[in-house]
Amino acid sequence: MATKRFPVDWPLVVVALLLSIYGISIVYSAGQTDIMTSVSRLWKTQVIWFCISLLGAYTVTRCSVRLLDWLTWPAYTLSVAMLVLLLFVGKGAGTAASSKSWLAIGGFRIGQPSELAKILLCVSLAAFVYERVRRPFGLGHTLKLLALGLVPAGLVLLQPDLGTGIVLVAIAVTILFVAGIPWQHFAAIGALAVLIAGGTYAAGSAVGIDFLHGYQEDRLTAFLHPSEDPSDASYQVNQAIIAVGSGEEVGRGDNATQTELLFLPERHTDFIFAVIGERFGFAGAAFVVLLYSVLFWRVIRLMRQAASFYGTLIAGGVLAMLAFQVIVNMGMNLGLLPVTGITLPLISYGGSSVIGTFLALGLLQSVYAESRAEVFQSR
């Protein structure tokens, strides 16, 4: 009797579980403050999201790569439709109360469709590119494929959600890069984008149109001079830098004043890396960096060993999604990059983020299984 064996990339699975468990413990730690807030209970909700995410990831691993290819247009259409819907019925939350990023029913927020849009873009754009690269490729074809990636990114920017919009652009560009698009195409597109952006911004400023909300402009520039405006836009950056610096080698543990005295804002989401730095110091932060390094190594290895080029493109998109978020989140916690509202994958609190990340890992496992699948005889 022939039985189909399902290979598992255990290093990928183990490191994802370690990051998630560590993340839950940090969310719990972020809630341990002198004055109890709602954050103190969020670690329990994170455990529930974690369990749901495991189920979702397992379901995705049972989908063949060929099925994902067949779902290309439905996936892309669903992604765009969700983002268009948000522009009319979306709700804000927390510091982004004026945005339309959340889908809500009866006042209850049920998630951020933009997180699912990241996964659907990886699947659909990879399929579009894979179909195109088998034929002669010109600059016009590159522009068309890039446009397919920029449509969902543009819709997210209209919410406005600058961080997620940039992540979607990173996914699109990386998939095209992995596909081997000539560098001359990227140079031409980059120059064209700079000209269009510069002209559009100048024209908008001349007629009084702001393409970025005031708080977004403040966030993008505050990191350049964080000490000049300590009471407003630079406050978050200043407090994060103080928290990370005070942790020194092994952290301050229960004496983490920035966290416990509520000086550090958004300590369970955007600035959770600062909590790690303050409570556990360089050692705790280095541990997180090590785990992410192993995760990225497995994804790069999978890109090289995928059974199909389509699988390679999917893995490239997922790598861009995860690596970009990690780099930007850590950078803004250290004051090296502007604050854009990007969370730390598998660490930060958030159901949509955790589920979206695990679905992406499920995609990777599906690609891995395709490259390693074999039939053996049970005796």
N, C-alpha and C positions, 0 to 999 in steps of 0.2 A: 504494500500500500504506500503510495507516494504522498508525502506531507510537505507542505510549503513552510519553510523555516523563515522567520521574520528577524533579520539581523537588527541589532540595536547598537547605536554609537554610545557606549556606556560613559566614556569621558564627557561627552556633551551633556548627557542626561544628569550625571552626577554633579557637574559644575553648575548646571542650571538649578538643581535642587539646593545646592549649598548657597548660591546667591539668594534664592527665594527665602530660605530659612533664616539666613543672616539678615535679609531685608525685613522680615517680620520682627525679628528681635530689635532691629534699629527703630522701626516704627513704634514698638513698645517703649523703647528707651526715649524716643522723642516726646512721648506723652507723659513721662515722669517729671513733672514740674511742681514748683512750690504751690502754685494755684492750679488745681485740677481743671482741665478743659476737655472739650469733646475729643481732642486728639488722644487722650488717655485710653479711650475705648476702641480706637480705630484698628489696633492690631488684631482684634477678634474678627472684625470685618475682613481684614486682609487675609486671615486664615481661610475664610469662606471663599474669597476670590481665588485663592491659591488652589483649593480643592476643585473648584469649577474649572479653572485653567488646566489642571491636569487632565480632566475628562475631555475638554476641548482639544488639547494637544494630542491625546491618544486617538481621538476620532479622526483628526487630520492625518495622522501617521498611517491610517488604514486606507487612505485615498492614494491611488496610484498616480504617478506623475502624468500619465496619459490622460487620466480623468481631469486633472488640473488643466491640462492643455485644452481639452474639450470645453471646459468652463470659461475659456478666455473672455469672450464677449459678454456672457452673462455677468461675470465677475466685474468687469470694467463698467458695464452699465449700472449695476447695483451700486458700485462705489460712487459714481457721479450722481446718481439719483439721490442717494442718502445725503450727500453734501449739498445738493441744491435744496433739498427739503429743509435742511438745517437753517438756511438763510431766511426761511419764512417762520419756522416754528422753534428754532434753537433757543436755548437758554444759557445764561452765564452762571458762573460759580466762583466763589472766593474772590481773589484779587482780579479775576477776569469776569466780573459780574456783567460788564457791558458787552461781552462777546456772545456769540450764538453757537457755541461749541457742543452743548449738551442737548441730547434728546430727552424730553421730559413728558411724562403722562400724568395729568392731574397734579402737577407741582412736584412730582417725584422724578428725580433725575435717574435715568436708566442706563446712561453711558455716553461715551464720545464716539460717534461713528468714524471720526477721523482716524482713530486707532485701527479700526478694521480696514479703512481705506489704504493704510500703509501695506497691509498684507495683500489686499486685492491688487494693488498696483504692482507689487513684486511678481505676482502670478501672471497678470494680464500683459504687462509691458514686456516681460521676459518672452512670452509667447509671440507677441507682435514682432519683436526684434528677431527671434529665432526664425520665424517665417521669412523675414525680409533678408537676413544675411545670406541666405542660400542663393540670392539673386544679385545681379550687379548693383552696387551701392553708390549713390551720389549724395551730394549735399542736400538736395531736396528731400530725399528719403530720410536722412538724418533729422531734418527739421520736422517732418511729419511725425516721426516716432517721438521726438522730444516734446512735440506739442501734445501728444497723447498723455505724456507724463505731467505736463504743466497744467493741463485742465483741472485735475483734482487739486493740485497745489494752489492754483489761482482761486478756486472755490473756498479752500481753507483760509487763505489770506483774507478773503472777504468777510470772514466771520467776526472779527479778525483773530487769527491764531498764527502769529508769525513763526513760532517755534516749529509747529507741526508742518506748516507750509514749507519751511526750509528743509525739513527731513524728507518730504516727498520729492523735492527737487534733487536732493542728494541721492535718493534711490534711483530716480530716472537717469541722472547723469552717470552713475556708477554702472548701471545695467548696460548703457550704451558703450561705456569704456570697456567693460568686460567683453562685450561683443566684438571689440576690435575696430570700432569706428576710427577712421583716420584722425590723427591729432589736428590736422589742418581744419577739419570740420569743427572741432571744439574751439580752436582759435578764432575762426570766423564767427561762430555763434556767440562766443564770449564778447568779442568786439561789438557785434551787433546789439547784444543785450545791454552793454554799457552805454552805448549811444542812445538806445531807446529809453532806458531807465533815466539817464541824465536829462534827456529832452522832455520826457514826461513829467519828471519831478520839477524841472524848471518852469514848464508851462503851467503845471498845477499850482505852484507857488505864486506865479504871476496873477492867477485869477482867484487865489484864496482857497484852493483845494488842498487838503491834507490827506496824503495817502497812508500815513501812519497816525494812530491815535497819539495823543500827547504823552501818555504813560509809556508807549512803545518807544517813542523817540528818546524819552528820558532814560529808559533802560539801555538803549543802544549806546548812549553817550556817557552815562554815569560812570562806567568802569574806567574811562580814560582819566577822570579826575574825581575819584571817589571821596576825597576829603573836602572838596569844595562845597558840597551840599549834603552834609551828614544827616539832615533832618528830613530829606525827601527821597528822591530817586536813588541816591547812593546809599541809603540806610541799609538796605538788604545786603549789598556788596560789602559794606564796612563790617557789619555784624558777622557775616560769613567768614571774612578774612580773620577777624579777631578770634572766632571760635576755632578755626583750623589751626591758627598759630599758637593758641593757648594750650592745645593738646600735646604739643612737643612730641617726645618719643613714644610714650605708652599711654597718653591720654590722662584726663582728669577724673574719669570715672563718675562717681556720684557728686563730685564737686564741679561739674560742668555748668558754670554759672550762665553762660550765654543761652544754653538750652533750658535750664531749670528756672531761670528768672524771666523767661519769655522774651529775651532780647532778640533771639534769632527767629525771623519770620519764616512762614511756610517750611518749618523744620521737618515735616513729615513728607513733603513732596519735592519741590524744587531744590531746597537746601538741606536735604537729608545727608549729603556727603559731608557737609560741615558738622553735622551731629556726630558722624563717625570720627571725623578728625578731632573733635573736642573730647569726646568720651573715651576713644581708644587710641588716639594719637596717630603717629606715623605708622605704627605697626598695624593698626586696624585698617587704615587707608591703603597701605601696601597690600594687605590681604585681599581687599576688594579688587585692586588693580591686577593682582596675580590671577584671581578667578576670571576676570574679564579677559585677560591675556590668553588663558587656556581656552576660553570659549571662542575667541576670535581665531586662535590657531586651528581649532577643530573645523570651523567654518571654512577657512582658507584651504585646509586639507581636503575638505569635502568638495570644494570648487574644482580642485585639480583632479579628483578621482571620480566625479559624477559620471554615471553611465551615459548620459546624454548632454549635449550642449545646453539644452533647455534647463536641465537641472543645474548646470553651472551658473546660468544667468539668474535663476531663482536664488541660489545661494549667495550670489554677488549682491543682489538686491537686499537680502536679509542682513548680510554683513554691513552694508552701508547704513541700513536702518539702525542697527544696534550700535555700531562703532560711532556713528555721528552723534547719537544721543549721549553716549557715555562721555565722549570727548568734550562736547559742549557743556554738559551738566557739570562735569568736574572743573572745566575751565571757568565757568561763571561762579562756582563756589570758591575758587581760588583767586578771583578777581582778574583772571587772564582773558576772559571773554565776556561780552555783554549778556545781561540777563534776558533770556528769550522764552522762559516758561517751559523748558524741556526737562522732563523728569529722568531719573536714573533707572534704566530698565531692571526689573526684578527686585529693585531695592525700594524705590519710592512707593508711597501709598497710592492706590488707585486701581479700581477694578478693571476699567477699560485698558489701562496700560499693561497690567499683569496678564490679562486674557490675550490681548493682542500679541504680546511678546511670546507667550507660550504657543499660540497658534503659529507664529513664525518658526519657533523651534520644532513644532510638529512638521512643518513643511520641510525643514532640514532633515529630519529623521526619515521622512518619506523619500527624499532624494537619496539619502544614505542607503535605505533599504533596497532601492532600485539598483544601486551600484553593487550591492553585496548579496542580493537574493540568490538562493540556490535551492534545488530540490534534492532531498535525501530520502533514502529508503528506510522506513521504520521496520524494525525487526521484532 
